[in-house]
């Protein structure tokens, strides 16, 4: 077998079968690895030997997902545990550590907005955030979209009249802002607002966000009747208006559970390539929202996917309901209920209802999951169709499932940078985006800059992300020739293909951007397939945006750069202290060694280094 041919399929299976003979039958975790030694799947089992035999002892598997996984496995490792519970926890930790491509893995929730209540402040307020931290604050959400969270915040502001200003503005404000004039805020920053009264408003807002709107309306109605009985008609009118606003909001919510309980309803829909898990959030019997989680090429069974999802999701959730309805019973349900109960501090039930009202809720969640799955599969098919047509139009050797695009940016030769963006299956893959500061290329030499960046990206492919199918460089034939030369030098000719994209020249009467191919003098004509050109322009524009953003950051750093930044031992704190004490770099340069040493955070050694650096080539003042 030569060095470039793939290993024979029988070889890893013989090794695996030999290892299987020594696998114990107790509980533990197994890690499946590919030929490169990378972990591609992590699973747990009450009986390791029985579970592993189910993968490798059969010639064929009924489940195509399992069949696909087995074909990728070259070896496996096992880790024994004392109990199923330990195996469950260990599996979760290993999935987070290795992030195997065939496991169900939840993405970071930073893209989903939440409402944060800074409850440690004397007058708390709500702000929109995208990351939940352990900072003592209370979080509500996540919301399905930025529009949804802004709408909720707008209702809170108008109904409960809490402050909108930031903590910094709250301390400095001397007169009420416009929100006070509009009666959207009680202005605790300037007015004598009782903390007890303000906190009562906060508690009402929390009830609203927790789905307790009916209870809140009842509470406010009682207060309104009391105030009316005392002939405090203005206060009663304010409460009446608040009730109207809450009732109007309540009308938009869907009452779907007559028992008025809190529960999450989780359903899974799957195909051979895609899986979708949908959650319905039911609070006090009302459906507050829905979220969908999508996964591609997971090799877990439905019950394994459901169990893995529940563990990962509620590990970070700020609220766990007492009841979780599921469309598939996880195989370790009892253990998960125990762990969730320990986290919540009270009993949590995971139920698979067979009939009645709860079964209807599961059916509703399944319908939502299947509808989302259908949409995603149709979208995926459309993306593959576009990439297939792009392959044919650009005369590529294979479908460009992974595309990398490069663009340079500078301002009159200052702060030269480059950026790379990545599109996978027609969509941005931002975790692979990269930025480069130009280090060796001459100023204003775009060709040299492109050469440097491409050599850094493809110089050692073992240290970087997977190779692309197609490279796009922003520029015409010159940039394309540079890219082709670098790829050939790196031994990637025929493996990675390249095209150039140049902007239209209006002075020449050109009507559209130009796409250049190797060994072709004229740009590609797209005819009726203008969507292919728009797709390539979209990738180029994303690379340009990313490069310009990074360039502006570098210019900003250079703008605020000081001579002090280049001196060993002078960090941000000492730099701030020196400038605060002396005012500017001129007075720091003229200061004596004793004066420098007297500044907070400075000592004589660092002061001497500073003095020597600033007065190099200048006559030093007498006395030191």
DAZI-V537632 format. One record per residue. N is the residue number from 1. RES is the residue in three letters. OMEGA is omega in whole degrees, 0 to 359 (* if undefined). Layout:
n->{N N}
res->{RES RES}
omega->{OMEGA OMEGA}
This chain:
n->{1 2 3 4 5 6 7 8 9 10 11 12 13 14 15 16 17 18 19 20 21 22 23 24 25 26 27 28 29 30 31 32 33 34 35 36 37 38 39 40 41 42 43 44 45 46 47 48 49 50 51 52 53 54 55 56 57 58 59 60 61 62 63 64 65 66 67 68 69 70 71 72 73 74 75 76 77 78 79 80 81 82 83 84 85 86 87 88 89 90 91 92 93 94 95 96 97 98 99 100 101 102 103 104 105 106 107 108 109 110 111 112 113 114 115 116 117 118 119 120 121 122 123 124 125 126 127 128 129 130 131 132 133 134 135 136 137 138 139 140 141 142 143 144 145 146 147 148 149 150 151 152 153 154 155 156 157 158 159 160 161 162 163 164 165 166 167 168 169 170 171 172 173 174 175 176 177 178 179 180 181 182 183 184 185 186 187 188 189 190 191 192 193 194 195 196 197 198 199 200 201 202 203 204 205 206 207 208 209 210 211 212 213 214 215 216 217 218 219 220 221 222 223 224 225 226 227 228 229 230 231 232 233 234 235 236 237 238 239 240 241 242 243 244 245 246 247 248 249 250 251 252 253 254 255 256 257 258 259 260 261 262 263 264 265 266 267 268 269 270 271 272 273 274 275 276 277 278 279 280 281 282 283 284 285 286 287 288 289 290 291 292 293 294 295 296 297 298 299 300 301 302 303 304 305 306 307 308 309 310 311 312 313 314 315 316 317 318 319 320 321 322 323 324 325 326 327 328 329 330 331 332 333 334 335 336 337 338 339 340 341 342 343 344 345 346 347 348 349 350 351 352 353 354 355 356 357 358 359 360 361 362 363 364 365 366 367 368 369 370 371 372 373 374 375 376 377 378 379 380 381 382 383 384 385 386 387 388 389 390 391 392 393 394 395 396 397 398 399 400 401 402 403 404 405 406 407 408 409 410 411 412 413 414 415 416 417 418 419 420 421 422 423 424 425 426 427 428 429 430 431 432 433 434 435 436 437 438 439 440 441 442 443 444 445 446 447 448 449 450 451 452 453 454 455 456 457 458 459 460 461 462 463 464 465 466 467 468 469 470 471 472 473 474 475 476 477 478 479 480 481 482 483 484 485 486 487 488 489 490 491 492 493 494 495 496 497 498 499 500 501 502 503 504 505 506 507 508 509 510 511 512 513 514 515 516 517 518 519 520 521 522 523 524 525 526 527 528 529 530 531 532 533 534 535 536 537 538 539 540 541 542 543 544 545 546 547 548 549 550 551 552 553 554 555 556 557 558 559 560 561 562 563 564 565 566 567 568 569 570 571 572 573 574 575 576 577 578 579 580 581 582 583 584 585 586 587 588 589 590 591 592 593 594 595 596 597 598 599 600 601 602 603 604 605 606 607 608 609 610 611 612 613 614 615 616 617 618 619 620 621 622 623 624}
res->{UNK UNK UNK UNK UNK UNK UNK UNK UNK UNK UNK UNK UNK UNK UNK UNK UNK UNK UNK UNK UNK UNK UNK UNK UNK UNK UNK UNK UNK UNK UNK UNK UNK UNK UNK UNK UNK UNK UNK UNK UNK UNK UNK UNK UNK UNK UNK UNK UNK UNK UNK UNK UNK UNK UNK UNK UNK UNK UNK UNK UNK UNK UNK UNK UNK UNK UNK UNK UNK UNK UNK UNK UNK UNK UNK UNK UNK UNK UNK UNK UNK UNK UNK UNK UNK UNK UNK UNK UNK UNK UNK UNK UNK UNK UNK UNK UNK UNK UNK UNK UNK UNK UNK UNK UNK UNK UNK UNK UNK UNK UNK UNK UNK UNK UNK UNK UNK UNK UNK UNK UNK UNK UNK UNK UNK UNK UNK UNK UNK UNK UNK UNK UNK UNK UNK UNK UNK UNK UNK UNK UNK UNK UNK UNK UNK UNK UNK UNK UNK UNK UNK UNK UNK UNK UNK UNK UNK UNK UNK UNK UNK UNK UNK UNK UNK UNK UNK UNK UNK UNK UNK UNK UNK UNK UNK UNK UNK UNK UNK UNK UNK UNK UNK UNK UNK UNK UNK UNK UNK UNK UNK UNK UNK UNK UNK UNK UNK UNK UNK UNK UNK UNK UNK UNK UNK UNK UNK UNK UNK UNK UNK UNK UNK UNK UNK UNK UNK UNK UNK UNK UNK UNK UNK UNK UNK UNK UNK UNK UNK UNK UNK UNK UNK UNK UNK UNK UNK UNK UNK UNK UNK UNK UNK UNK UNK UNK UNK UNK UNK UNK UNK UNK UNK UNK UNK UNK UNK UNK UNK UNK UNK UNK UNK UNK UNK UNK UNK UNK UNK UNK UNK UNK UNK UNK UNK UNK UNK UNK UNK UNK UNK UNK UNK UNK UNK UNK UNK UNK UNK UNK UNK UNK UNK UNK UNK UNK UNK UNK UNK UNK UNK UNK UNK UNK UNK UNK UNK UNK UNK UNK UNK UNK UNK UNK UNK UNK UNK UNK UNK UNK UNK UNK UNK UNK UNK UNK UNK UNK UNK UNK UNK UNK UNK UNK UNK UNK UNK UNK UNK UNK UNK UNK UNK UNK UNK UNK UNK UNK UNK UNK UNK UNK UNK UNK UNK UNK UNK UNK UNK UNK UNK UNK UNK UNK UNK UNK UNK UNK UNK UNK UNK UNK UNK UNK UNK UNK UNK UNK UNK UNK UNK UNK UNK UNK UNK UNK UNK UNK UNK UNK UNK UNK UNK UNK UNK UNK UNK UNK UNK UNK UNK UNK UNK UNK UNK UNK UNK UNK UNK UNK UNK UNK UNK UNK UNK UNK UNK UNK UNK UNK UNK UNK UNK UNK UNK UNK UNK UNK UNK UNK UNK UNK UNK UNK UNK UNK UNK UNK UNK UNK UNK UNK UNK UNK UNK UNK UNK UNK UNK UNK UNK UNK UNK UNK UNK UNK UNK UNK UNK UNK UNK UNK UNK UNK UNK UNK UNK UNK UNK UNK UNK UNK UNK UNK UNK UNK UNK UNK UNK UNK UNK UNK UNK UNK UNK UNK UNK UNK UNK UNK UNK UNK UNK UNK UNK UNK UNK UNK UNK UNK UNK UNK UNK UNK UNK UNK UNK UNK UNK UNK UNK UNK UNK UNK UNK UNK UNK UNK UNK UNK UNK UNK UNK UNK UNK UNK UNK UNK UNK UNK UNK UNK UNK UNK UNK UNK UNK UNK UNK UNK UNK UNK UNK UNK UNK UNK UNK UNK UNK UNK UNK UNK UNK UNK UNK UNK UNK UNK UNK UNK UNK UNK UNK UNK UNK UNK UNK UNK UNK UNK UNK UNK UNK UNK UNK UNK UNK UNK UNK UNK UNK UNK UNK UNK UNK UNK UNK UNK UNK UNK UNK UNK UNK UNK UNK UNK UNK UNK UNK UNK UNK UNK UNK UNK UNK UNK UNK UNK UNK UNK UNK UNK UNK UNK UNK UNK UNK UNK UNK UNK UNK UNK UNK UNK}
omega->{181 189 185 182 181 179 179 185 184 187 179 181 177 178 181 180 176 180 182 182 183 180 177 184 182 180 178 183 176 181 178 182 176 184 179 181 179 177 182 178 176 178 177 182 173 175 186 185 181 181 181 176 180 178 195 184 181 176 180 178 178 182 180 178 179 178 179 179 183 179 181 188 175 179 177 172 177 173 181 177 183 184 176 181 178 178 180 180 180 178 180 181 181 177 178 182 187 183 184 187 184 175 171 183 178 175 177 183 185 181 179 184 176 171 181 176 181 189 179 181 179 177 186 174 180 175 178 178 179 178 180 180 175 185 180 179 176 183 179 183 359 178 185 183 177 178 181 182 178 177 178 179 178 178 179 183 183 188 189 171 176 183 180 187 177 182 180 179 181 182 188 187 180 178 182 181 183 181 177 179 179 180 174 183 179 174 176 179 185 184 179 180 179 181 180 180 179 181 175 176 178 180 177 178 178 175 180 182 179 178 181 183 178 178 180 179 178 181 182 178 178 179 180 180 180 181 178 178 177 181 172 190 179 177 179 180 177 178 178 179 178 178 179 181 180 179 178 177 181 179 182 179 184 176 185 182 186 182 174 180 173 175 170 179 186 180 181 172 187 170 181 184 185 173 177 173 182 176 169 179 180 180 180 178 182 176 183 182 181 175 179 177 185 179 181 175 172 183 179 172 180 182 176 179 180 180 180 180 183 181 182 185 185 174 181 184 179 179 177 179 180 184 177 178 184 177 178 180 175 185 179 185 183 180 180 177 179 181 178 178 178 179 184 184 177 186 175 180 171 189 171 185 180 182 175 185 181 177 177 178 177 180 179 180 179 178 178 180 180 178 179 178 179 179 183 179 177 178 179 178 179 179 179 177 179 181 177 178 177 177 182 183 180 178 179 180 180 181 182 181 176 182 176 183 183 176 178 178 174 178 181 178 181 178 180 181 173 181 176 173 184 173 177 181 175 182 179 174 192 179 179 179 179 174 182 169 181 186 189 185 177 180 176 177 184 180 180 179 180 178 181 183 180 177 178 180 187 181 179 187 180 182 186 181 179 179 178 171 183 174 176 176 180 181 183 185 181 179 178 179 176 181 180 180 181 181 177 180 181 180 183 179 183 178 178 179 185 173 176 178 183 180 179 178 183 180 178 179 181 187 182 177 186 177 183 177 177 177 177 186 185 177 182 172 185 178 180 182 180 180 177 177 178 178 179 176 178 179 179 180 177 177 179 179 183 180 181 178 179 179 180 177 180 177 179 178 180 181 182 180 181 174 182 183 184 184 179 178 179 178 182 183 179 178 180 181 180 181 179 183 186 176 180 184 180 181 176 180 183 183 178 179 179 180 178 182 182 180 181 178 181 171 187 181 180 179 179 177 179 182 181 182 184 183 179 180 180 176 181 178 180 176 178 *}
